[in-house]
């Protein structure tokens, strides 16, 4: 039984480590999404500025091309992090199932042990009752 408890602790530790890893990956995904949003916001600001200044307006197509390149570059990183996060979540799910199996085994053993203990106690009580009944008849 102790080995099952040890295996449960190991499974829980693995689950905790994967949870931390998933949190980091989620933060990375969120950061990359924020970066894209920041690039887009800057682009909108530059578009508004170029509307008031003809000199900026001439440079706007090149700027927008650069923005598209930046967004594409960050998008590649984002898709990679999202794929990594998906893989971590899959491992997390598998680790949770493994931990649950250990918990179920421990619970089954506990229920079996309790049933055996109750059966032994009942047998002892029955024996005492039989001995008393036999002693009263004499």
Rosetta constraint file for C-alpha pairs under 8 A:
AtomPair CA 1 CA 5 HARMONIC 6.49 0.50
AtomPair CA 1 CA 106 HARMONIC 7.33 0.50
AtomPair CA 1 CA 109 HARMONIC 7.94 0.50
AtomPair CA 2 CA 6 HARMONIC 6.18 0.50
AtomPair CA 3 CA 7 HARMONIC 6.10 0.50
AtomPair CA 4 CA 8 HARMONIC 6.03 0.50
AtomPair CA 4 CA 102 HARMONIC 6.62 0.50
AtomPair CA 4 CA 105 HARMONIC 7.95 0.50
AtomPair CA 4 CA 106 HARMONIC 6.83 0.50
AtomPair CA 5 CA 9 HARMONIC 6.20 0.50
AtomPair CA 5 CA 102 HARMONIC 7.90 0.50
AtomPair CA 5 CA 106 HARMONIC 7.55 0.50
AtomPair CA 6 CA 10 HARMONIC 6.25 0.50
AtomPair CA 7 CA 11 HARMONIC 6.08 0.50
AtomPair CA 7 CA 102 HARMONIC 7.26 0.50
AtomPair CA 8 CA 12 HARMONIC 6.06 0.50
AtomPair CA 8 CA 99 HARMONIC 6.03 0.50
AtomPair CA 8 CA 102 HARMONIC 5.69 0.50
AtomPair CA 8 CA 103 HARMONIC 6.93 0.50
AtomPair CA 9 CA 13 HARMONIC 6.09 0.50
AtomPair CA 10 CA 14 HARMONIC 6.18 0.50
AtomPair CA 11 CA 15 HARMONIC 6.12 0.50
AtomPair CA 11 CA 95 HARMONIC 6.75 0.50
AtomPair CA 11 CA 96 HARMONIC 7.95 0.50
AtomPair CA 11 CA 98 HARMONIC 6.95 0.50
AtomPair CA 11 CA 99 HARMONIC 5.28 0.50
AtomPair CA 12 CA 16 HARMONIC 6.09 0.50
AtomPair CA 12 CA 99 HARMONIC 6.46 0.50
AtomPair CA 13 CA 17 HARMONIC 6.13 0.50
AtomPair CA 14 CA 18 HARMONIC 6.14 0.50
AtomPair CA 14 CA 95 HARMONIC 7.06 0.50
AtomPair CA 15 CA 19 HARMONIC 6.10 0.50
AtomPair CA 15 CA 92 HARMONIC 6.30 0.50
AtomPair CA 15 CA 95 HARMONIC 5.82 0.50
AtomPair CA 15 CA 96 HARMONIC 6.55 0.50
AtomPair CA 16 CA 20 HARMONIC 6.34 0.50
AtomPair CA 17 CA 21 HARMONIC 6.23 0.50
AtomPair CA 18 CA 22 HARMONIC 5.98 0.50
AtomPair CA 18 CA 88 HARMONIC 6.86 0.50
AtomPair CA 18 CA 91 HARMONIC 7.54 0.50
AtomPair CA 18 CA 92 HARMONIC 5.93 0.50
AtomPair CA 19 CA 23 HARMONIC 6.13 0.50
AtomPair CA 19 CA 92 HARMONIC 7.11 0.50
AtomPair CA 20 CA 24 HARMONIC 6.28 0.50
AtomPair CA 21 CA 25 HARMONIC 6.24 0.50
AtomPair CA 21 CA 88 HARMONIC 7.36 0.50
AtomPair CA 22 CA 26 HARMONIC 5.97 0.50
AtomPair CA 22 CA 85 HARMONIC 6.22 0.50
AtomPair CA 22 CA 88 HARMONIC 6.05 0.50
AtomPair CA 22 CA 89 HARMONIC 6.82 0.50
AtomPair CA 23 CA 27 HARMONIC 6.15 0.50
AtomPair CA 24 CA 28 HARMONIC 6.22 0.50
AtomPair CA 25 CA 29 HARMONIC 6.18 0.50
AtomPair CA 25 CA 81 HARMONIC 6.59 0.50
AtomPair CA 25 CA 82 HARMONIC 7.83 0.50
AtomPair CA 25 CA 84 HARMONIC 7.33 0.50
AtomPair CA 25 CA 85 HARMONIC 5.67 0.50
AtomPair CA 26 CA 30 HARMONIC 6.14 0.50
AtomPair CA 26 CA 85 HARMONIC 6.77 0.50
AtomPair CA 27 CA 31 HARMONIC 5.99 0.50
AtomPair CA 28 CA 32 HARMONIC 6.20 0.50
AtomPair CA 28 CA 81 HARMONIC 7.05 0.50
AtomPair CA 29 CA 33 HARMONIC 6.23 0.50
AtomPair CA 29 CA 78 HARMONIC 6.03 0.50
AtomPair CA 29 CA 81 HARMONIC 5.99 0.50
AtomPair CA 29 CA 82 HARMONIC 6.44 0.50
AtomPair CA 30 CA 34 HARMONIC 6.14 0.50
AtomPair CA 31 CA 35 HARMONIC 6.12 0.50
AtomPair CA 32 CA 36 HARMONIC 6.30 0.50
AtomPair CA 32 CA 74 HARMONIC 6.68 0.50
AtomPair CA 32 CA 75 HARMONIC 7.92 0.50
AtomPair CA 32 CA 77 HARMONIC 7.64 0.50
AtomPair CA 32 CA 78 HARMONIC 5.94 0.50
AtomPair CA 33 CA 37 HARMONIC 6.22 0.50
AtomPair CA 33 CA 78 HARMONIC 7.32 0.50
AtomPair CA 34 CA 38 HARMONIC 6.02 0.50
AtomPair CA 35 CA 39 HARMONIC 6.22 0.50
AtomPair CA 35 CA 74 HARMONIC 7.73 0.50
AtomPair CA 36 CA 40 HARMONIC 6.18 0.50
AtomPair CA 36 CA 71 HARMONIC 5.94 0.50
AtomPair CA 36 CA 74 HARMONIC 6.86 0.50
AtomPair CA 36 CA 75 HARMONIC 7.80 0.50
AtomPair CA 37 CA 41 HARMONIC 6.05 0.50
AtomPair CA 38 CA 42 HARMONIC 6.13 0.50
AtomPair CA 39 CA 43 HARMONIC 6.16 0.50
AtomPair CA 39 CA 67 HARMONIC 6.98 0.50
AtomPair CA 39 CA 70 HARMONIC 7.86 0.50
AtomPair CA 39 CA 71 HARMONIC 7.23 0.50
AtomPair CA 40 CA 44 HARMONIC 6.29 0.50
AtomPair CA 40 CA 67 HARMONIC 7.74 0.50
AtomPair CA 41 CA 45 HARMONIC 6.25 0.50
AtomPair CA 42 CA 46 HARMONIC 6.16 0.50
AtomPair CA 43 CA 47 HARMONIC 6.14 0.50
AtomPair CA 43 CA 64 HARMONIC 7.17 0.50
AtomPair CA 43 CA 67 HARMONIC 7.10 0.50
AtomPair CA 44 CA 48 HARMONIC 6.22 0.50
AtomPair CA 45 CA 49 HARMONIC 6.20 0.50
AtomPair CA 46 CA 50 HARMONIC 5.98 0.50
AtomPair CA 46 CA 60 HARMONIC 7.94 0.50
AtomPair CA 47 CA 51 HARMONIC 6.35 0.50
AtomPair CA 47 CA 57 HARMONIC 7.92 0.50
AtomPair CA 47 CA 60 HARMONIC 7.18 0.50
AtomPair CA 48 CA 52 HARMONIC 7.08 0.50
AtomPair CA 49 CA 53 HARMONIC 6.49 0.50
AtomPair CA 49 CA 56 HARMONIC 7.45 0.50
AtomPair CA 50 CA 54 HARMONIC 6.40 0.50
AtomPair CA 50 CA 55 HARMONIC 7.45 0.50
AtomPair CA 50 CA 56 HARMONIC 4.70 0.50
AtomPair CA 50 CA 57 HARMONIC 4.64 0.50
AtomPair CA 50 CA 60 HARMONIC 7.06 0.50
AtomPair CA 51 CA 56 HARMONIC 7.89 0.50
AtomPair CA 51 CA 57 HARMONIC 6.46 0.50
AtomPair CA 53 CA 57 HARMONIC 6.43 0.50
AtomPair CA 54 CA 58 HARMONIC 6.57 0.50
AtomPair CA 55 CA 59 HARMONIC 7.13 0.50
AtomPair CA 56 CA 60 HARMONIC 6.22 0.50
AtomPair CA 57 CA 61 HARMONIC 7.95 0.50
AtomPair CA 59 CA 63 HARMONIC 6.27 0.50
AtomPair CA 60 CA 64 HARMONIC 5.99 0.50
AtomPair CA 61 CA 65 HARMONIC 6.19 0.50
AtomPair CA 62 CA 66 HARMONIC 6.29 0.50
AtomPair CA 63 CA 67 HARMONIC 6.19 0.50
AtomPair CA 64 CA 68 HARMONIC 6.14 0.50
AtomPair CA 65 CA 69 HARMONIC 6.27 0.50
AtomPair CA 66 CA 70 HARMONIC 6.20 0.50
AtomPair CA 67 CA 71 HARMONIC 6.09 0.50
AtomPair CA 68 CA 72 HARMONIC 6.04 0.50
AtomPair CA 69 CA 73 HARMONIC 6.10 0.50
AtomPair CA 70 CA 74 HARMONIC 6.16 0.50
AtomPair CA 71 CA 75 HARMONIC 5.82 0.50
AtomPair CA 72 CA 76 HARMONIC 6.25 0.50
AtomPair CA 73 CA 77 HARMONIC 6.64 0.50
AtomPair CA 74 CA 78 HARMONIC 6.01 0.50
AtomPair CA 75 CA 79 HARMONIC 6.08 0.50
AtomPair CA 76 CA 80 HARMONIC 6.27 0.50
AtomPair CA 77 CA 81 HARMONIC 6.23 0.50
AtomPair CA 78 CA 82 HARMONIC 6.04 0.50
AtomPair CA 79 CA 83 HARMONIC 6.09 0.50
AtomPair CA 80 CA 84 HARMONIC 6.19 0.50
AtomPair CA 81 CA 85 HARMONIC 6.02 0.50
AtomPair CA 82 CA 86 HARMONIC 6.13 0.50
AtomPair CA 83 CA 87 HARMONIC 6.28 0.50
AtomPair CA 84 CA 88 HARMONIC 6.21 0.50
AtomPair CA 85 CA 89 HARMONIC 6.09 0.50
AtomPair CA 86 CA 90 HARMONIC 6.24 0.50
AtomPair CA 87 CA 91 HARMONIC 6.31 0.50
AtomPair CA 88 CA 92 HARMONIC 5.99 0.50
AtomPair CA 89 CA 93 HARMONIC 6.10 0.50
AtomPair CA 90 CA 94 HARMONIC 6.28 0.50
AtomPair CA 91 CA 95 HARMONIC 6.04 0.50
AtomPair CA 92 CA 96 HARMONIC 6.09 0.50
AtomPair CA 93 CA 97 HARMONIC 6.32 0.50
AtomPair CA 94 CA 98 HARMONIC 6.27 0.50
AtomPair CA 95 CA 99 HARMONIC 6.13 0.50
AtomPair CA 96 CA 100 HARMONIC 6.08 0.50
AtomPair CA 97 CA 101 HARMONIC 6.25 0.50
AtomPair CA 98 CA 102 HARMONIC 6.61 0.50
AtomPair CA 99 CA 103 HARMONIC 6.33 0.50
AtomPair CA 100 CA 104 HARMONIC 6.07 0.50
AtomPair CA 101 CA 105 HARMONIC 6.14 0.50
AtomPair CA 102 CA 106 HARMONIC 6.12 0.50
AtomPair CA 103 CA 107 HARMONIC 6.12 0.50
AtomPair CA 104 CA 108 HARMONIC 6.06 0.50
AtomPair CA 105 CA 109 HARMONIC 6.15 0.50
AtomPair CA 106 CA 110 HARMONIC 6.11 0.50
AtomPair CA 107 CA 111 HARMONIC 6.13 0.50
AtomPair CA 108 CA 112 HARMONIC 6.10 0.50
AtomPair CA 109 CA 113 HARMONIC 5.97 0.50
AtomPair CA 110 CA 114 HARMONIC 6.03 0.50
AtomPair CA 111 CA 115 HARMONIC 6.13 0.50
AtomPair CA 112 CA 116 HARMONIC 6.17 0.50
AtomPair CA 113 CA 117 HARMONIC 6.06 0.50
AtomPair CA 114 CA 118 HARMONIC 6.08 0.50
AtomPair CA 115 CA 119 HARMONIC 6.10 0.50
AtomPair CA 116 CA 120 HARMONIC 6.18 0.50
AtomPair CA 117 CA 121 HARMONIC 6.15 0.50
AtomPair CA 118 CA 122 HARMONIC 6.02 0.50
AtomPair CA 119 CA 123 HARMONIC 6.08 0.50
AtomPair CA 120 CA 124 HARMONIC 6.23 0.50
AtomPair CA 121 CA 125 HARMONIC 6.19 0.50
AtomPair CA 122 CA 126 HARMONIC 6.00 0.50
AtomPair CA 123 CA 127 HARMONIC 6.10 0.50
AtomPair CA 124 CA 128 HARMONIC 6.19 0.50
AtomPair CA 125 CA 129 HARMONIC 6.12 0.50
AtomPair CA 126 CA 130 HARMONIC 6.08 0.50
AtomPair CA 127 CA 131 HARMONIC 6.05 0.50
AtomPair CA 128 CA 132 HARMONIC 6.11 0.50
AtomPair CA 129 CA 133 HARMONIC 6.03 0.50
AtomPair CA 130 CA 134 HARMONIC 5.97 0.50
AtomPair CA 131 CA 135 HARMONIC 6.05 0.50
AtomPair CA 132 CA 136 HARMONIC 6.15 0.50
AtomPair CA 133 CA 137 HARMONIC 6.55 0.50
AtomPair CA 134 CA 138 HARMONIC 7.08 0.50
